[in-house]
Amino acid sequence: MDLGIQNLWLFVLAGWALNLTPGPDVLYMVTHSLKSGWRAGAVAAAGITAGCFVHVAAATVGLSALVSASATAFSVLKWVGAAYLVYVGWHMLTSKADPSATQFIAAPATFQGSAAEFSYKKVFLRGFWTNVLNPKVALFFLAFLPQFISPHSAHPSWAFLFLGVLFNVNAIPINLGYVTLAAWLSQRTAIVQRGMHWLERAAGALFIGFGIKLALSETAR
């Protein structure tokens, strides 16, 4: 089945370049990697990737197109997403220092059981909802992916789905690269370990800034 996809190599290169650009997703993964080690960062990356797949699926069936065409729908989703970003940022900004954080990095195998599992679940879900509730992600896929689909494609929806899945899969090694680098630094840099709590506060402030920026963004035209 010919999907009518064009310049696939350029699509892959552009996708890697976009994923290498620091943003809220990278900040979220790096913060958890520095604070709680590689596994927590990988879980954060998984949550973010899962959220992206939701947008790809929604765009494929036309939901994102409806959001982009409706100023009301975009505004509702925009304010919900902005509120959630501010909530996540406020939680990080006001969290108390955890003495076990550096111990977890040094010996992650000692932290097992329901408490650790629940923590991983929260990390995953926050990354997931941060992406799902951001209409900018939906609009990004709608603006970026069609550029690589031929106007004469017989199956544009399948082509869109294929490119969306490919974009997310190609992002995985980039995300894990960020996670691995951050976890490596946390294990070998004493200053980073001592400053983890302040780093989380700084990240929280940035998340609040991202939420405010999203809230002030213009509605879809």
N, C-alpha and C positions, 0 to 999 in steps of 0.2 A: 504493500500500500504506500503510494507516494504521498507524503504529508506536505510537500511543497515548502520544505524548510530550506532557507538559503543562508550562505555564509556561516555555517555551523562553527567553523574554527574561530571566527571572529566573535561569535556569541560566547564561546567558552572563555576566550581571553578577556573579553569585557566583563564577564561574570566574575572571574578571578580578581580582576582589578577592583571591581566594586566591593567584593567581599574582603579585600585587604584594607579597604578604607575604614578607619576606626569610626564607630558610631555607638548607639545605645546597646546593640547586641554584643559587640566586642567588649564594651565596658562591663556588661553583665557577666560574661564568661570569665574575663580576666580577674574581676573582683573576687568571684567565688574560687577561682584557681589559686589566687594568692592567699586567700583566707583559709580555705579548707582542703586544698590539694587538687591533684589532677582529676580524681574521680568526680568531685563536686563540679569542677569546671566542665567536664564531659557531659554530666547530667544537665547542666545549664545549657550547653550547646544543643543537646538533644531536644530540650523543651523549645528552644528558639526555632530549630529546624522543623519540629512538628507544627509549630504555629505557622511557618511559611507554607507548609503543605496544605493547611486549611485555606489559605488565601489562593493558592493555585487551584484547588478544587472549586472554590467559590467562583473564581474568575472564569473557570472553564464552563460552568453552568450558567454564567451570566449574572450572578449576584453582585459581583464587584462592578460590573458595567452599570447595573441599576444604581449602586451607591454613587458612582462617579457622575451619573446623569441627574441625580436628585440631590439638590442642595440640602434638603431637610434630612435625608438619610445620612448624607455625609456628615452633617453637623452633629447629629445624634451620636454616631459612631466616633467622631472626632472627640467629643466631650467625654464620652465614656473612656476612650483610650487615654486621653490626657489625665483624667482623674486617676486612672489606674497607675500610670507612670508616676504621678505625684505621690500616690499611696506607697508604691514600692520604694521611691526615693525617701519618703519620710520615715519609713520603717528602717531603712539602712542608716539614715542620718541620726536617728534617736536610739539605735540599738546599743545595749551595754556591752562593754568589753567581755569577751569570752576567754577565760584563762586556758581553756582546753584547745583553743584554735591552733596554737603552735605545736601542741602535743599531737594533735590530729595529723598535722603535716609531717611530723617526724615519724609517727608510727600509726598510719591509718588503719592498720589491721586490728588495733585495740579498740576501735570504735565500731562495734557491731550491735545488731539487735534492733528492736522496734524504734528506739529513739533516733538512731542514725538513718533508718529507712524513712521515717517520717520527715526528717530534715531533707533528704534527697527528694522526696516527693514535693515538698514546698519549693525547692530550688527549680525543679522541672516545671511545675505549674506556673510559677511566676514568670519564667522565661517564655512559656507557652502563651499565657494571657497577655504579656507585654507585646507580643507580636500580633496575636489575633485581634486585639482591640486597637491596633494602630492602622487607620485607614490609609496612611501613606504607603504602607507595604502593599495593600491591594492595588492602589493606583500605580505604584511602581511596576508591578507585573503587567498591568494593562498598558502602560506606556512603553515598556522595554521589550517585552516578548514579541508583539506583533511586527516589530521592525525586521524580524528574521523569518517571517512567514510570507510566502508569496501571495500577492493579491488573487492569484488564480488557483490557490490551493483548493483541492476538492474536499479536504477534511480539515478545516481551520481549527476546529475545537480539539481534535486529536493532536494537531501540531502544537497548539498552545499548551496542552497538557504535557506533551513530551518535553517541550522546552522548559516548562516550569519544574518538572521533576528533575531534569538534567541540571538546571541551575542550582537546585537545593542539594543534589548529590555532590556536585562540584564544590559546593561551599563547605562540605564536611571536613575535608583535609585542611582547608584554611582555618576553620574554627578550631580544630584539634591542634593545629600548629600554634595558635594563640594560647590555647589552654596549656599545652606542653611547655611552652616558653615561660609562661607565668608561673606554673608549678615549679619549674626548674629554678627560677629566680627565688621563689619563696623558700626553697630548701637550702639555698646557698648564700643568701644575703641576709645577714642578721638585722640590718637596718629595716629591710622590708618586713621581716617577721615582727619586729617591735612596733612598726607603724601600721600594722594591718587594720587596727580599729580606726585610726584616722583616715586610712585609705578608704575604708568602707563609708565613712562619713562624707568624704570628698565625692565618692561615687554617688552617694545618695543625693547630694546637692546637685550633681550633674543630671541625675534622673529627674529631679524636680524641674530643672531647667529645660530638659527635653519635653516634659509634660506641658510646661507653660508655652514653649515654642509651638507645640502641636495645637494647643488651645487657641493660640493667636493666628494660626495659619488660615489662609483664605479657604472658603468653601469651594467645592468643585464647580467648574463653569459649565 
